Amino acid sequence: MVTSYRTLLRAVETESEVKRSRFICYLMPVASEGAARSSIAEIRSLHPKARHHCSAFIIGPGQELQRTNDDGEPSGTAGAPMLDALLGAGLSDVVAVVVRYFGGTLLGAGGLTRAYRASVAQAVEAAELIIRELRATVEVSSDYAAAAVIEAEARRLGWGVVGSEYTSEVLMTLSVPPGQLALLRERVAELTAGTAVLSEVGLGYVAI
């Protein structure tokens, strides 16, 4: 299982010009194929008069799902180089849409390939990237005194303290690398003399 991957913090838009053709690149974080296709449709609706709306997207921690669309450009001159730029940056859960307003000058296959790849590369350069890591979510139930000690130890070890609920006891939610679950159990047992109760909620990717 993939333990971490790179993606976007937020959407970014850049623009370039090649021989009077405008290339507007929209780079957006997405969580599913459906979300990617909805984003492509949204950009298409924003630019109804553009000649082409080419796209590429990658979904999944291991870049499992990859799709491209040349949208009328010669086969292999738009979507594939756009995808190459995303793969080269090591990104996933991302969609790129490049809108082209034709400037009247034919660029040729090589020129188109370079222009579309460069358009996405420019957007990647402008984007703020984050790492998403696989983490186990664990709930720890303890008394108030023990909760303070557990929280201090969790922060010392770099574990995420997601939140706490306070009733007659404290229910603390921690985010821990899966490989450190045994250490978590050991430390909590030592710090609370075995009085705290741990429950594993599940696994998921979180932004680091």
Secondary structure, DSSP 8 states (H G I E B T S, - for coil): ---EEEEESS-EEEEEEETTEEEEEEEEE-SSHHHHHHHHHHHHHH-TT-SEEEEEEEESTT--EEEEE-TTSSTTSSHHHHHHHHHHTTB-SEEEEEEEE--S---HHHHHHHHHHHHHHHHHHHS-EEEEEEEEEEEEEE-HHHHHHHHHHHHHTT-EEEEEEESSSEEEEEEE-GGGHHHHHHHHHHHHTT--EEEEEEEEEEE-
